[in-house]
C-alpha cells in the first residue's frame, strides 16, 4: 500500500495543471485522432524556453481544433513525435477538449466552431 501511495503521489506531482474544458462543442476523439501524427510533425522539434506553437485542424465532423504546444522547462528541449502524440491524446478524449501542463510541456486541444484559415502570400 505504501508503494502505491508513493507512485500515485509522484505521478500527481508531475502534472502541474490538468483539466477538461467545461463547455464548447461536444467532440469525439475518433474524429481527430488520426491527425495527431501530422499535427505533431508540424508542432514538434526543438523548443527554446517559453516557446509555443499552434496548429489549427478541422476534424472529420467539421469541428475546428486549435492545438497549442508550449515548452515550460528551464532550458531548450526537443519533443519527440511520440511524446507529443501522447500528450495530445489525453486532451482529445475530453468531451470539450482540454489543457494539461506538465513540468516541461503544456498541451491544449481546444475544439470550436468555425474554420481554419491559412495565410496566403502573393509572390
C-alpha positions as CSV (number, residue, x, y, z in Angstrom):
1,X,0.0,0.0,0.0
2,X,2.8,2.4,0.8
3,X,4.4,1.8,-2.6
4,X,1.1,2.5,-4.4
5,X,0.8,5.8,-2.4
6,X,4.3,6.8,-3.4
7,X,3.6,6.1,-7.1
8,X,0.3,8.0,-7.0
9,X,1.9,10.9,-5.3
10,X,4.9,11.0,-7.7
11,X,2.5,10.9,-10.7
12,X,0.4,13.7,-9.3
13,X,3.4,15.9,-8.8
14,X,4.4,15.6,-12.4
15,X,1.1,17.1,-13.6
16,X,1.2,20.8,-12.9
17,X,-2.3,21.7,-14.2
18,X,-4.9,19.4,-15.8
19,X,-8.4,19.6,-16.9
20,X,-11.0,19.1,-19.5
21,X,-12.9,22.2,-20.7
22,X,-16.4,22.5,-19.3
23,X,-18.1,24.0,-22.4
24,X,-17.8,24.2,-26.1
25,X,-18.7,21.7,-28.9
26,X,-19.1,18.1,-27.8
27,X,-16.4,16.2,-29.7
28,X,-15.2,12.7,-30.3
29,X,-11.6,11.7,-30.3
30,X,-12.3,9.3,-33.1
31,X,-12.8,12.2,-35.4
32,X,-9.3,13.8,-34.8
33,X,-7.0,11.0,-33.5
34,X,-5.7,10.1,-37.0
35,X,-4.5,13.6,-37.4
36,X,-2.2,13.6,-34.4
37,X,0.9,12.2,-36.2
38,X,0.8,15.1,-38.7
39,X,-0.1,17.7,-36.1
40,X,2.9,16.6,-34.0
41,X,5.2,16.6,-37.0
42,X,4.2,20.2,-37.6
43,X,4.5,21.3,-34.0
44,X,7.4,19.2,-32.9
45,X,11.2,19.8,-33.0
46,X,13.5,22.0,-30.9
47,X,11.9,24.5,-28.5
48,X,13.5,27.3,-26.5
49,X,12.3,28.2,-23.1
50,X,8.8,29.6,-23.2
51,X,8.2,28.9,-26.9
52,X,4.8,27.8,-28.0
53,X,3.4,26.6,-31.4
54,X,-0.1,26.5,-32.8
55,X,-1.8,24.3,-35.3
56,X,-5.5,24.5,-36.5
57,X,-7.1,21.4,-37.8
58,X,-10.6,20.6,-38.9
59,X,-11.8,17.1,-37.8
60,X,-13.9,14.5,-39.7
61,X,-17.1,16.1,-38.3
62,X,-16.2,19.6,-39.4
63,X,-15.1,20.8,-35.9
64,X,-12.1,23.2,-35.8
65,X,-9.5,22.3,-33.3
66,X,-6.9,24.7,-32.1
67,X,-3.8,22.8,-30.9
68,X,-1.2,24.5,-28.8
69,X,2.1,23.1,-27.5
70,X,4.1,25.2,-25.1
71,X,7.6,24.5,-23.7
72,X,7.6,25.3,-19.9
73,X,11.0,24.0,-19.0
74,X,14.0,26.0,-17.9
75,X,16.2,25.2,-21.0
76,X,15.9,24.3,-24.6
77,X,14.4,20.9,-25.3
78,X,13.4,18.6,-28.2
79,X,10.0,16.9,-28.2
80,X,9.6,13.6,-30.0
81,X,6.5,12.8,-32.1
82,X,5.6,10.0,-29.6
83,X,5.7,12.4,-26.6
84,X,3.7,15.0,-28.5
85,X,1.0,12.5,-29.5
86,X,0.9,11.0,-26.1
87,X,0.2,14.4,-24.6
88,X,-2.4,15.5,-27.1
89,X,-4.2,12.1,-27.0
90,X,-5.2,12.8,-23.4
91,X,-6.7,16.2,-24.3
92,X,-8.7,15.0,-27.3
93,X,-10.5,12.4,-25.1
94,X,-12.2,15.2,-23.1
95,X,-15.8,15.8,-24.1
96,X,-15.0,19.5,-24.9
97,X,-11.2,19.3,-25.4
98,X,-8.7,20.1,-22.6
99,X,-5.4,21.5,-21.4
100,X,-2.8,19.9,-19.3
101,X,0.5,21.2,-18.1
102,X,3.4,19.1,-17.0
103,X,6.9,20.0,-15.9
104,X,8.2,20.6,-19.4
105,X,5.2,20.8,-21.7
106,X,1.7,22.2,-21.8
107,X,-0.8,20.6,-24.2
108,X,-4.0,22.3,-25.3
109,X,-6.6,20.9,-27.7
110,X,-9.5,23.4,-28.0
111,X,-12.4,22.5,-30.3
112,X,-14.6,25.3,-31.6
113,X,-17.0,26.2,-34.3
114,X,-15.6,27.9,-37.3
115,X,-12.9,27.3,-39.9
116,X,-9.1,27.1,-40.1
117,X,-7.8,29.9,-42.2
118,X,-4.3,29.9,-43.7
119,X,-2.3,32.9,-44.7
120,X,-1.8,33.2,-48.4
121,X,1.1,35.3,-49.6
122,X,1.2,36.8,-53.1
123,X,4.6,36.3,-54.9
